[in-house]
């Protein structure tokens, strides 16, 4: 597999911290009067770093759980085929749930996950995404808390990857010349 060059910084580490603090304040205010423990559900694998930083900003009683889904494989565009790779261990029936996603682009994944979780009858279900690409939407989805809207570029770092690479980067960067990468349509 051809590895792309080192990503070019799109969102610096300090800017990410500012975004996460803002989201934490917004979410905290929204759930301040929540009568029970909030269940924060992270979508694996991309949201794990963002979710860890986000929950540290929430001064609320909360539980965490994870849902594994895959739609990219090793490509740079969503296949549209959503696979459940790990299910929740927590019963969310009657509970307030915050679904945490790294990026919402086509909306296909988040729409499928919302349908799956809504069938489990949570009291409420809201979505928080670090990044959003509204110009890429193929499905109309509601995202309640958005860190930053970005253009249609392929991003890596801060948990986001290309073929399991670049997740470790403390910033979010773009990979240019993605046309030469496998899976690019």
VENUR-V388990 format. One line per field, one symbol per residue. phi: phi as a letter, one per 30 degrees, with the letter a starting at -180 (. if undefined). Layout:
BEGIN
phi=???
END
This chain:
BEGIN
phi=.dcddedcdcbdedddeddddddedddeddcecddbddccccddcddddededddddccbdbbbabbcbbbcicccbddicccdcacdccdceicdbcccbdbccdjddddddedddddchddbbbbcbdbbcddcdcbdbccdbbdadbddbdcbjhjdbbhiciedddbcbccdhdddddjdc
END
